[in-house]
Amino acid sequence: MKVMIVVTHLLGTGHLARATTLALAYKKAGHIPCVVSGGMPAPVLENADVPLVQLPPVRSDGVDFSRLLDAGGLAVTDTYMDKRETDLRAALAQFEPDVLITELFPFGRRILRDEFHALLTAARQMAQPPCIYASIRDILAPPSQPKKAQFADDVIAEFYDGVLVHSDPALAPLEVSWPVSDKLRPKLQYTGFVSRPPAGPHPDGTGRGEVIVSAGGGDVGMPIYQAALAAAAQVERPFRLLVGGAEAQIRIDALRRDAPANVTIEAARPDFRQMLFEAAASVSLCGYNTALDILQANTPAVFVPFDEGVEVEQGLRANALAKRSGIAVVARADLSAARLAHAIEEVIAAPSRDQISDSFNGAQRSVEITFADWSTR
């Protein structure tokens, strides 16, 4: 079957990475995927072996998702958005998918409702309409007003065959972040988490016994790195800080000036996921992909959730996961050397938690669900 996945990432690339992982699962199963991306071009797609349609890109103005900027950083115009809608409908007509998947919408991306509505209407008017599914992660941004949840319910009822919830309901049911109505509940299909295959232990044992701190780059990560440096002076263990993002070397040099002797500071590494299998503990943000990497490796973990602006997704996810042994949460407002050091020692000393290896096949399960729907039509 031909599968079109439509995604627009506005801040990070998590939505795009998940859409790409889904596309690769369809390709591996012998189907024909196509990703339509409306966000800024990103390496995660440039390096993926799946067909790509790039719409005129947009991004958010920082954490202000009510204001869209174009590739040049200017506020988008009606003409610019009309071009996106035209290109999106053209991609649908040319590809003629058997399955259409929208990433996040209508549970989010309401600012793009016009182009999504045009897409969904055109899909339903095709000679052979596709099966239509929404694809959502474990934790959503809770609706700030009841009308937003009602909007999602109404759009799902009008256009969608189902909602692929990429979560394990035993760990993070959708109700943690979203009011699931009686109207919506029958549409939900839990797939398990959409993740890459487990990396497995590091062949060289790199990271063994270390506290590995990974918090991206820029202003988001620096408070965590600085607290980790101070905590390392109180914890008799080797620490390794992995620094990513633009201008990583500048931040590395700055952090090294104040680093205790038991701390190694270097650029983010491609073998990070393997190092987690060896680590004594991890300190990190709590994005979807990072959380999955830690759960797969079964690493004791301290999450410091990203909570700028009105962001609550990572905090909700971290608190849900902290019900399991060996996971602690330190809110950004409570972040200090003493609090972080205590949390690190606490998760290391906790009993080993049960592995949940059967919850990471969300991409394959999504293929099976949609194929079963399509093949019985």
GIDA-V907709 format. One record per helix or strand of 3 or more residues. SS is the DSSP state (A for helix, B for strand). FROM is the first residue (numbers start at 1). TO is the last residue. If there is no record, write none. Layout:
# GIDA-V907709
((SS,FROM,TO) (SS,FROM,TO))
This chain:
# GIDA-V907709
((B,2,7) (A,14,28) (B,32,37) (A,43,46) (B,51,54) (B,59,61) (B,64,69) (A,78,95) (B,99,103) (A,110,124) (B,131,137) (A,146,159) (B,162,166) (A,169,172) (A,174,176) (A,182,185) (B,188,190) (B,211,214) (A,218,232) (B,239,243) (A,248,256) (B,263,267) (A,272,278) (B,281,284) (A,288,297) (B,301,303) (A,313,321) (B,327,329) (A,332,334) (A,337,349) (A,357,359) (A,362,375))
